[in-house]
Amino acid sequence: MAQEKVTFEQFMSAVTDANKPFIQSIHDLITEKNGKSAYEEKKNGYLASYKVGKPPRALINMGFRKNGMFVRVYGENISAYPDFMHALPAKMMDSIKGSGECKRLTQNGCNPKCAGYDFIIASERFQKCRYNCFEFFVGEGDDEYIKAFVENEMKERGLM
């Protein structure tokens, strides 16, 4: 059976009132730079995916988990903005530290096409899975840092 197409408006209807301005600002930022968006329904609610560039590559996903709404940033160019990464709030750093390691980088396992992330923040080396490394919950006081992360990544991809 074909899955029904989900719209941005349907996605926004699931977002709490407190998070709507932030989510709208992220959506506007990406779509103003010709980013492509797609929305689908998942087990825990809607998922929004944004791709940018030519060819289009994943920039962020936004969705829902049992404990709240999250934004996952695909930080392919984090080595280009180390000052920003060193200034991340403790809660965001805890999220990065708690994310899963990239088994392809550390044990030569997992998917051979997965690139993972190998980076250093404040003299600490990380080898993390690209699918949960930069995943942050929305509305915990770090929204401006999440948006700045997206802006830094877009700038490095030549979109700003």
C-alpha positions in Angstrom: 0.0 0.0 0.0 1.4 3.4 -1.0 2.3 5.7 1.9 0.3 9.0 2.0 2.4 12.1 1.3 3.0 14.2 4.5 3.2 18.0 4.2 5.3 20.5 6.1 2.0 21.7 7.7 1.3 18.2 9.0 4.8 18.0 10.4 4.4 21.4 12.1 1.1 20.3 13.6 3.0 17.7 15.7 5.6 20.3 16.9 4.9 21.8 20.3 4.0 25.5 20.3 7.3 26.3 22.2 9.4 24.7 19.4 7.5 26.0 16.4 9.4 29.3 15.9 12.8 27.4 16.0 11.6 24.7 13.6 10.1 27.3 11.3 13.4 29.2 11.3 15.4 26.1 10.4 13.0 25.2 7.6 13.1 28.8 6.2 16.9 28.9 6.4 17.3 25.8 4.3 14.5 26.3 1.8 15.7 29.9 1.1 18.9 28.3 -0.1 17.0 25.9 -2.4 17.2 23.0 0.0 14.9 20.1 -0.7 12.6 18.7 2.0 10.7 15.5 2.4 8.3 14.5 5.2 7.2 11.0 6.2 5.4 9.3 9.0 7.5 7.0 11.2 6.7 4.9 14.3 7.3 7.8 16.7 5.7 10.5 14.5 6.8 12.5 11.6 10.3 12.8 10.2 11.5 15.8 8.2 14.6 15.4 6.0 16.5 18.2 4.4 19.0 17.9 1.6 21.2 20.7 0.0 23.6 21.1 -2.8 24.1 19.5 -6.2 23.9 16.6 -6.0 21.6 16.9 -3.0 23.2 15.6 0.2 21.6 15.2 3.6 22.0 18.2 5.9 19.6 17.6 8.7 16.7 15.4 9.9 14.1 16.5 12.4 11.8 14.1 14.1 10.4 12.7 17.3 11.5 10.3 20.0 9.8 9.2 23.2 11.6 11.9 25.1 11.1 14.8 22.7 11.9 16.3 19.3 15.4 16.0 17.9 17.5 17.5 15.1 20.3 15.4 13.6 22.9 17.5 11.8 25.1 15.8 9.2 28.4 17.7 10.0 30.5 16.6 7.1 32.7 19.7 7.3 33.2 20.1 11.1 36.9 20.4 10.7 36.4 23.7 8.9 34.8 25.4 12.0 36.7 24.1 15.0 36.2 27.3 17.1 32.4 26.7 16.9 32.8 23.1 17.9 35.0 24.0 20.9 32.3 26.4 22.1 29.5 23.9 22.2 27.5 23.9 25.4 28.1 21.0 27.8 24.8 19.4 27.1 25.5 19.2 23.4 29.0 17.8 24.1 27.5 15.2 26.4 25.2 14.2 23.6 28.2 13.8 21.2 30.2 11.9 23.8 27.2 9.6 24.5 26.6 8.8 20.8 27.7 5.5 19.3 31.1 4.8 17.9 31.6 4.3 14.2 32.3 0.5 14.0 33.7 1.0 10.5 36.4 3.4 11.8 37.1 1.5 15.0 36.6 -2.2 14.2 36.5 -2.2 10.4 32.9 -3.4 10.7 29.4 -2.0 9.8 28.6 -0.7 6.4 31.7 -0.2 4.2 29.9 2.8 2.5 29.4 4.6 5.8 31.9 7.3 6.3 31.4 8.0 10.0 33.1 11.0 11.6 36.7 11.2 12.9 37.3 14.5 14.6 38.9 16.3 17.6 37.2 18.7 20.0 39.3 20.2 22.8 42.1 17.6 22.4 39.7 14.7 22.6 39.4 12.4 19.6 36.0 11.1 18.5 35.2 8.4 16.0 31.4 8.5 15.9 28.6 7.1 13.7 27.2 9.7 11.3 23.6 8.6 12.1 23.6 9.7 15.8 26.7 11.7 16.5 25.2 15.2 16.1 21.7 14.5 17.3 20.4 17.0 19.7 17.0 17.5 21.5 15.1 20.7 20.7 14.0 23.1 23.3 16.6 22.3 25.9 18.2 25.8 25.7 20.6 24.9 22.9 18.4 25.8 19.9 20.6 28.8 18.8 23.7 26.5 18.8 21.9 23.9 16.7 20.9 26.6 14.2 24.5 28.0 14.2 25.7 24.4 13.6 23.4 24.2 10.6 24.5 27.6 9.3 28.2 26.7 9.7 27.7 23.5 7.8 25.7 25.3 5.0 28.5 27.9 4.7 31.1 25.2 4.3 29.0 23.5 1.6 29.0 26.8 -0.3 25.4 27.7 0.4 25.8 30.9 2.4 
